[in-house]
């Protein structure tokens, strides 16, 4: 796994679990196993990093919902929830509750 992919993966997990505001750069460097210098070189800023995280999630999600029937759509959504997260839509969570430190229920979206 290359450095940027490793960073995006670690950031996605932390933002999903703790929220954007509660996830500091120190947590990100520790979770990604890299120095802060390397993190800033590849991410630029926390805002740029969340943008990359959301783009990556969209890249994985969009093909799943390009289906030909309602049944296939529900099957795809069920698979997404099983494989990705039952916590809800990361974009909605980040915009609706930016200071959440730990979510247990799905987002409203």
C-alpha positions as CSV (number, residue, x, y, z in Angstrom):
1,X,0.0,0.0,0.0
2,X,1.5,3.4,-1.0
3,X,1.8,6.2,1.5
4,X,-1.2,8.3,0.3
5,X,-3.5,5.2,0.3
6,X,-2.3,4.3,3.7
7,X,-3.0,7.8,5.0
8,X,-6.5,8.0,3.4
9,X,-7.4,4.7,4.8
10,X,-6.3,5.6,8.4
11,X,-8.0,9.0,8.1
12,X,-11.3,7.5,6.9
13,X,-11.3,5.1,9.9
14,X,-10.6,7.9,12.4
15,X,-13.0,10.4,10.9
16,X,-15.7,7.8,10.8
17,X,-15.2,6.8,14.4
18,X,-14.4,10.1,16.1
19,X,-15.5,12.8,13.7
20,X,-13.5,15.4,11.8
21,X,-13.0,18.0,14.6
22,X,-12.1,15.4,17.2
23,X,-9.5,13.8,15.0
24,X,-6.2,15.7,15.4
25,X,-3.2,15.4,13.2
26,X,-1.3,13.6,16.0
27,X,-4.0,10.8,15.9
28,X,-3.7,10.7,12.1
29,X,0.1,10.4,12.1
30,X,0.0,7.6,14.8
31,X,-2.7,5.7,13.0
32,X,-1.0,6.0,9.6
33,X,2.4,5.1,11.1
34,X,4.1,8.2,9.6
35,X,5.7,11.4,10.7
36,X,3.8,14.6,10.7
37,X,6.2,15.9,7.9
38,X,5.2,12.9,5.7
39,X,1.5,13.4,6.5
40,X,1.6,17.1,5.5
41,X,3.6,16.3,2.4
42,X,0.9,13.9,1.2
43,X,-2.2,15.5,2.6
44,X,-1.5,19.2,2.8
45,X,-4.0,19.9,5.5
46,X,-6.8,18.1,7.4
47,X,-9.4,19.7,5.2
48,X,-7.6,18.5,2.0
49,X,-7.4,15.1,3.6
50,X,-11.1,14.8,4.4
51,X,-11.7,15.8,0.8
52,X,-9.6,12.9,-0.4
53,X,-11.3,10.6,2.0
54,X,-14.8,11.5,0.7
55,X,-13.6,11.2,-2.9
56,X,-12.3,7.7,-2.2
57,X,-15.5,6.6,-0.5
58,X,-17.4,8.0,-3.5
59,X,-15.1,6.1,-5.9
60,X,-16.0,2.9,-4.1
61,X,-19.7,3.6,-3.6
62,X,-20.8,5.0,-7.0
63,X,-20.3,1.8,-9.0
64,X,-22.4,-0.2,-6.5
65,X,-25.5,1.9,-7.1
66,X,-25.4,1.9,-10.9
67,X,-27.9,-1.0,-11.2
68,X,-30.9,-1.8,-13.2
69,X,-33.5,-2.5,-10.6
70,X,-34.7,-1.5,-7.2
71,X,-34.0,-4.9,-5.8
72,X,-30.4,-4.7,-7.1
73,X,-30.1,-1.3,-5.5
74,X,-31.2,-2.6,-2.1
75,X,-28.8,-5.5,-2.4
76,X,-26.0,-3.1,-3.2
77,X,-26.8,-0.9,-0.3
78,X,-26.9,-3.9,2.0
79,X,-23.5,-5.0,0.8
80,X,-22.1,-1.5,1.3
81,X,-23.3,-1.4,4.9
82,X,-22.0,-4.9,5.6
83,X,-18.6,-4.2,4.1
84,X,-18.0,-0.5,4.7
85,X,-19.8,0.8,7.7
86,X,-23.2,0.7,9.4
87,X,-22.5,4.1,11.0
88,X,-24.2,6.0,8.3
89,X,-23.1,8.4,5.6
90,X,-19.7,9.8,6.4
91,X,-20.4,13.0,4.5
92,X,-23.7,13.6,6.4
93,X,-22.0,12.9,9.7
94,X,-19.1,15.3,9.0
95,X,-21.4,18.1,8.0
96,X,-24.2,17.6,10.6
97,X,-22.1,16.7,13.7
98,X,-18.5,17.9,13.2
99,X,-17.6,17.8,16.9
100,X,-18.8,14.3,17.6
101,X,-16.2,12.3,19.5
102,X,-17.8,8.9,19.2
103,X,-20.9,7.8,17.2
104,X,-23.0,4.8,18.0
105,X,-26.1,5.4,15.9
106,X,-26.3,5.9,12.2
107,X,-26.4,9.4,10.7
108,X,-29.7,10.8,9.6
109,X,-28.7,10.5,5.9
